[in-house]
Amino acid sequence: MIPELRTQFNQSFTPEKYAALLALLDKRCGTRIDYRVAETPIFMRASQLAESAAAGADLTREAMGNADCLAAARRAIPEGYLVANETAHPNFVTADFALVQGYQGN
């Protein structure tokens, strides 16, 4: 992360700016978002972002090529959210990464 940018962002944070962010998201999404939106972004160097994006792409290719993984993902969808004529692969995939300070690879 780039600590100076995060500090600058946090120092300029106000409840009014957070409310404006939520209103903008509601407008663009066409609905109210029913979960807490993180108000502090992560500021990463371009090389870190590229590395994370590449890792996400690798994970996606692995998951999409694994029939057991796809079957488990389908079983995780609650009954009320199943739709007719689904495609063989999902339309959206999410990868969640954690950054750990001082990780030495062991």
Buried (B, 14 or more C-beta within 10 A) or exposed (E): EEEEEBEEBEEEEEEEEEEEEBEEEEEEEEEEEEEEEEEEEBBBEEEBEEEBEEEBEEEBEEBBEEEEEBEEBEEEEEEEEEEEEEEEEBEEEEEEEEEEEEEEEE
